[in-house]
């Protein structure tokens, strides 16, 4: 288990405050591990394990919890009779429809300290933001930085191994499970992460039945990281490659990719107008290992062409 000390300190900073702590980030970036590290910290501070409730809504145990009514029933079953503060650690809460009212009720009606995690940016939109009225703090977690990567490898930043390890980091990225895996398994794990994000966090939740266009958009963005693009340009490119689509569909998929934290959008700023333009933007993928995995097949096909196209 890789320690995420910087994120842990942010949680500790808001411990025993009225703020709900929201840990957000792409799937498999370490949100659940951070919750476990926070739980260990609480126990080290003398908090009784009976007063720490960990609920993981991805686990089989809680598959029956579908909506706010089920959630309320679960709380009634699990809530200790203790008069002391109860620490709620709730993982992947977005799987429960209408969870916002229950979490807010816990905050208002009981002596609680609440931490929740989610893999979707919509977690903090709409009803939650209205109910909490600023009574939450968001802690955004990412795959390992290179500094964290070196720490996980027990290598000092001045070591002669840094250049070699940077090549590994550049190739496979910073997802904790990939970093700690043996070389032969890294690609398989990356493939699993990519599929779980695309199929579970995006396609399944948004009702995307045909993932071919969605994956084509991902491939286009991964292959054009840092380039100015817009829905029209993407649509025209895909259509020319015999993947017919529309600007509306592309715009929808771009929003989905952002919401799943797979890509981050940098808007173009108009210096003269002093505002952000609504058309062109740059998109950056959350992890270079995922980028290489996404475009790997296309690159291999290009490598059957003249040698100059193989340098990447």
Phi, psi and omega in degrees: 000125182271125179289134176248072191300319182298316179290322179299319179295327176295320177296314182299323180301327182256012178298139177061028172254172181282355183281136168279128180269122182246113177264117182239154179162169182297153178305141176069020179273350176118018182295315181295320178297320178298320176299317180296322179292324176292321177299316178299319179298315180301317180294324177295333178275004176094008177287129180294137177304332179292340181261010177242113181253115177254122180236121179246108185280005169267346184282156180298327184302328185245022179296337181284345182277102185253329186217185184298324180295316177297319181299316179298319178298318179298317179298318180297325179286325188265338187297121178293158179276356182299145176274354180281168181297138178254131181257113179263123175242105190244117187260134177053056187289344184294349179285348182256116180289130179078021183295338188301316183293324180292316179297318179294322178295322177298319181294319186279320193263344184230164176276092189227159168233121192240130172234129177234155175234157177199153182252025181219132183296337179291352178307325186255015181255164171064239192297320181298313180299323180291315183294319186274338176047050178087006181269039174215157174234138180258130175247109183272123182250141183235166169305166185303135168288169180295327176298315178293323178301312179297320179297319179296330179271359182058043181239131178287149182295344179264003183291153176290346181279352187301314182298317179296317181290329176296323178298321177294317180297318180295325183281314188254351177081196189237017174297127186307317182294330177286317182301318186273354182279155173292154184311313183296340185263346187301315183295321179296318179294318177301318179298319179295320178296314180301312181295321181293324177292311185291313186278318184271306187283339182245293188298310184296313184290327182267359180071031178277109184276320179259106184274000183297313179294318179303313180293328178293322177295317178300315180298318179298312181294320180296326181275352181232035179302131178083001178263146176290124180223166175209164182306321181296316180297316180295315180299315180296319180296313181295320179297321178293338178262020177066035171237077186297134180203186183229163177300321181298315180296317180298316179300318179297315182291325177298319177297318180297319180294323176292316182297330179273004180062022177280324177231150175242136187260132174246111183285152177278132183258131178267107183298318182292313182279350180052053178197167180276136177283146183271353186265279186283148177203162174251143180240134181238131182281150188290336186210132183291332176297319177294322179298311181297321179295318183296320184263002184302315182297317180295320180296320180296325177293321179295330183289352173277350177267191179309147189304329186298337182278355185270355183272108180208000000 
